[in-house]
Structure formats: structure tokens, C-alpha cells
């Protein structure tokens, strides 16, 4: 054993946000107190208004740059680059805003705003219109087990080639597979919404490409493809380390990433174990849940990293950066554990799990 790699870990300190922003007593804040189910979600209303304004200006600017007489061709590339940069900057908080508002009631009245909200975000950001059906109606129900169409279990999670197979299946076949899943489960309304929403979204992209292929490509087609890729990279990292030595729940099939800039931008999305243990928990309460239950996390072998996000977890796995992962791994119990021991643990959790293999249903401590 390399004793130089041993270190005693101090009690885990949490720097992630535990309170929603407050905004005084202006008109919008008063409206939010009346209109929202949860006043703490005013941050989502403000983010929505902000991104609609910014993305509308960006989309109009892109169109103008592409059609302004006399502009050189290089200016079109600059305009496209600016648009994609703005889209990329706001994509993560917008996706996680939708994630939060689909798990908890959002706008109480007028209800039409609540129904329109996710579609407006899909229009600007390319987010799957069937996101709620896939996530609520399938992923959380099946919980990364074999019937979960986004399950990582059958793949080797430190292999980029395996990820490409995983992503390819999702990108090309998810609409068919998700629809068949809902039909099999007799959830016909969800099947209908998934199909109609996705076909309308694809029709919008085709129409924009026919109107002007350059505009359609940058404003709609690239975001449509990129956001699906990024969401699957995130899901891969969230469910990369699977422990079949205990019962299947968030502690065995998910990870948590604490104290990261991503958490501050994306509403504590890093606390994926706590989210899977209770999907309706408000995002501001996730760090407190982790802190209050850290002994349980340690006892049951939860995987927790610090100062990185799920996307970096995936990249570090694909590039074989085990030492980096070991250094960022949080020794929850504070006991010395060498990097070599951590690497052995992590490698044991990314192996493909045969289709018929199950979890130990006893709630025993992880080995």
C-alpha cells in the first residue's frame, strides 16, 4: 500500500446554496407570492423572463446577421458562435429549472403559463419536449434498472465507446422505445404526449431549415442534438457507479457531487443521491439532507465527489483519470483510505452488470 497517499479527512464542509434568492417586495415578487405554489421558486420565474428576453434578442440578431446585405461570410460564423455560446451558457440552469418544476408544482395560476413553460424552454434551448414523460414516467419509476431506457447497468461506464452506443440508442430510438414502454404500461396519455411533442419539435426544425438552413442549423438543429448529448453525458455520470451489494436506491445507483460551481448555477443538481431518495425535495434542501445523513451515506458506501460535476465525472472515466477521481473522492467517514483503495472501489462499480443480475434486497452495508 502506498502510505504517502493516505490522508485523514476532516469533517465534510458544505459550501453549496441552502437558501433561494430573495428579491424584495416589487411587483414581480408580489405576483410570485400569489401565483406560485412555492414562493422560493421566484428564481425560476426571473430566470424564465431573462432567458426568453436574451434568447429572443440572440435569435433575432442571428437572423439579422445572416441576412444583412453586404456583411462578409466570416461575420456569419461570428454570429453563429455568439448564439451557440449564449445558448450553452444558459442551457444548464434552464434544464435544471425544468427538472425542479416537473418534480414539484410550479405555477398555480394562470395554469396556462404552467403548461406553456416547458414548451417555451424547448423552443429556445432544444430540450426534449418529452423530458417530463421520460424522466417522471419512466426513469424515476424504473430507477436505473433494466427496464429504465436510460439505464447504465449493461454498459462499461469507463468506456467512451460504450457511451457512444448508449447515446446512439437514445438519440435514434428513444421515441419508439419510450412510446412502446408507455403502451406496455398502459399509460396512453404519456405515450401520446411524448410522440406528439417530439414530432412537433422535429417539424419546427425541418421548417426552420427549409426557411434558411444556416439559421435553422444554428438556432434549432444544433441545440436539439447537443442538448440530448449533454443530458446523456450527465445521466451517465450520475449513474456510473453501481453497487449491487445492497438494495437498489439512490445510494447504490447514483452519486453526489458537492461544493461545485455547477451546483451554484444549476440548483444543486449535484445532489443526485438525495434527489433519488426523495424526488420532490426542494433544491435548497438537498445539501442539508446530505449533511444530516452523512453517516448513512458513509455506512452504505455512497460515492461522493467534491468540486466536480457529473459531466467531468464522465470525462475523467473515459480518459482513465482514476487518480484524479480518487483525489476528488470524499472520504465520508473521515478514515484514512489510500488512493489505490479508492480506485479499486471505483473500478468495481463501473463494470457491466448482466441483464439477469439483481441487487441485494437486504439493506446491508456496502462492502
N, C-alpha and C positions, 0 to 999 in steps of 0.2 A: 504494500500500500504506500502511496506517495504522501507522507505525512506533511510535506510542505503545502499540500493542497487543502489541509484540514483547517477549518475555521469555526470558531464559536459564534453563532449568530445571536445578535441582540434581539429583544422583543420587536416584533414587526411594527413599524410605524406606517400609518396610512396618511397620505397626502392628497388623496382624491376628494372630489367635491361631495359634501354631505348635505348641502342646502341648495335649493333652487334660487336663482337670482330674483331680486325684488326690484320694483320699478317705480315706487312712489304711488301717487294717487291721481294719475292723469286719466283722461277719458278712456284710453285703451285698457288700463288696469281695472277701471270700474266695470267696463264691459266684460272683461275676462272673469271677474268675480261673479257676474250674473250668468254668463253664457257657458262657462266650463264646468265640468264635473269636479275637476281638481284645480283650485286656484294656482297651485305650484306649476301648472302646465302653461302659464302665460309665456314662458320662454319659448314654447313651441309656436304660439301664435305670432310672436315677434319674429322668430326665425322664418316662418312661412311668408310673412309680408316682406321681409328683407330679401329672401331668395327669389320671390316672384318678381320684385322690382329689379333686382340685379340681373337675373337671367333674361328678363324681357328686354332690358337695355342691351345686354350682350348679344341676344339673338337678333335684335334689330340692327345693332352695329355690324354683326357678321353679314347680314343680308346687304346692308348698305355698302360695305367694303367690297363685296363680291360684284356689285352692280354699278358702282360709281364709275362714270366714264373717265377713261384716261389713267386710272390707277395701275401701276405696274403689277406684274404677276406676283412678285415677291410680297407685296402688301397683302395679297390673299392668304399667303401662308402665315404671315404675322397675325392677321385677324383670326385665322383658324386656331393658331397656337394660343392666342389670348383667350378665345372662347373655351377651349379644352382645359386651360389652366383654371379658369373661373369655375367651370363645371367640376373639375377634380377637387378643388378646394372645399366646395360646399357639399359634395356628394356624401361623405361620411356622416356629418351631422344630420343631413336630411334623411338618409336611410335609417339612422338610429332614432330619429324623431318618429318616423313611421312605425318602427319596431315598438317603441314605447306606446304610441297611441293605438296600436292594434291590440295590445295586451290589456289596456285599461280604457274605459270610456273617456272620450275626449271632449267634443263639443256637444253640450246639452241642447242648445237652441241658438240659431235655427238649425235644424237637423240636416238640412240640405248641405250646409257647409261641412258637416262631418262626413257626409257621403262623398262630396266633391274633393275633399282634401287629398286623399291618396292619389287620385287620378291626375290632379294638377301637378303633384310632385313627379308622377310618372312621365307626364308630358315634358317637363323641363329636364329631368335627370335620367330618363331611360329605365327607371326602376320597374321591375316586372309588375304588371297590373294584377297578376295572380299571387303577389307576395303574401298577402294575408291568408289566402286559401292554402298555399304551400306551407307556410310557416305555422299557422294555427291549426289548420285542418289536417295536416299530415305530420310535419316534423315534430311538433311537441306531443302529438298523440303517440307516435312510434318511438321517439326518443333515441335516435341513432341505432336502433335495432334493425334487423334485415329488411323489414317492410318499410323503413324510412327510405324514401327515394334519394335522400342526400346522405345516407349512412356512409361513414368512412371505414366501417369494420372490415370489409372484404379486401381493402387496399393496403399496400405497404406505405405507411404515411411519411416515410423519409425518402420517397422516390418521386421525382418530378414526372417521370413517365407515367407512373400510376395516377398522379394527379391529372395529367392530360387526358387519360382515359376517363377518369371521374368527371372532369369538366365537359368532355365531349359528349358523354352520355346525357348530362344535364342540359347542355345547350341545344342539342339536336332532338332529344326525345322526351324532355320533361313534360311538354304539353300533352303528349299522348299518354305517357305513363301516369301523370297526375290525374288526368281525366279518367283513365281506367281504374285507378285506385279509388277515386270517389264513387264511381259507378259500382265497383265491387263492395264498397262500404255503404252503399245506398244513400250517399249524400249528393243528391242530384242537383240541388241548388248551387253547391260549391263547384261541381263539375261545370255547370252552365256558366257561372261567373268566370271561372278560370279560362274557359275556351273563348267566350265572347270578348273578354277583356284583352286577351293576348292577340286575337285576330284583329281587333280594332287597333291595337298598338302597332302591329305589323303593317296594317293598311295605311296608317299615318306615315310610317317610314317610307313605304313604297310611293305614296303620293308626294312626299317631300322630295324624294329622289327624282321623280318624274318632273316636278316643278323646276328644280335646279339640283343636279346631282351633287354639286360641291356643297351647297347649303344643307341638303338632306343628309349627306355623309357626315358632316361635322356636327350638326345640331341634333341629329336623331340616330343615325345608324351607329356611329362610333360609341356614343353613350350607351345605347342599347346593348351592344356587345361587351363593352368594357365593364359596365356595372355588374353584369352576370358573372364575368370572370372574377372580379374583385369579391363579390359576395361568396363565391365558391372557395376562393382562396381563404377568406375569413372563416368559413364554416369548416374547412379542412384543418386550420389551426386550432379552432375551438374544440374539435373532436379528434385531434391527432393522437392523444394518449388515452388508451382504453384499458381499464383494469377489470378483467373478467374474474378476479379473485374475490369480488364482493358483488352485492346485488346491483342491478342496473339503475343508476340515477345520476344526477349531475356530478356527484363526487367521483363516480367511476368512469364516466364517458365524456366529461368536459374538463376544461382547465379554466383558471382565473389568472388575469394579468392585472397587477396593481401598480399604482403610482406612475402612470404613464401620461404623456401629453395627449395620447389618443383618448384616454378616459375623460379628460377635461373637454375635449372637442366633441366627443360622441356619447355623452350622457352615461358614463360609467359602463360602457359596453363590455369592458374587460372582465367584469364580474360574472362570467358565464355560468359558473357553478351555481352561484346564488340565484341566478335567473332561472336555471332549470329546476332548482329545488322549489321555487315559487315564482311562476312566470308573471304573476300580477304584481309583484313587488315594485314599488315606485323606484325609479332610478337613483334617487337621492339616498335611499335606504340601503342600497347594496353594500357600500363599504362598511356600514355599521353591522350588517348581518355577518359579513366576513369576520370582522373584528370580534364580535360576540361569540362566534362559533369556531374560532381558530383552533381550539383544542380538538374539536371533532374533525376538522379538515386534516389536522396532523395525524390523528389516530387512524383515520380511514384512508390515508395515502393519497390525498388530493394533490394534484400537480398545480403549483402556483409559480408564476414568474413575475419579476419586477422590472419596470422601466422599458418594457417592450409591449407590442400588441400582437394580435393573432396573425396579422399579415407577416410580421417579422418572424414569428414562430415558424410559419410555413417555409419562408425563405431559408431560415437557418437549418431547418430539417433537410430541405432539398440540396443544400450546399454542404451538408455534413459538418456543420459548425457545432459539434457536440460540446466542446469545451466552453464555447460562449453560452450555450444553453445552460450548462452546469453552473456557470458563474452567476447567471441571472435567475437560477432556480432558488426559491425561497425555502430555507430550512425552517419549516413552520414550528417545529418543536424546540428549536434553539440548540439542538445537539450537534456536535461535530459530525460532518459527513463529507468525505472526500469527493472531489470532482469525479473521480473514477467510479465511485459508488453511485453517484447521481446519474452519470452517463449510462451505467449498466441498467439502472431503473428505467430511464427514459427509453433506451433501446428496446427493453422488454415490452413496452407499452405501444410501440408503433408497428408491431408485426401483424400481418394479415390474420384475421380471425375466420376460421372455416364457417361456412354457411350454417352448419348444424350446431356449432358450438354455442353454448349459452353462458349466462352469468351465474355465479354462485348466489343463489337467492337468500342465503343466510347473510344477515347484516354483520358479518365478521370484519375484523380489522384487516386492512390490506397487508399483503405480505411484502 
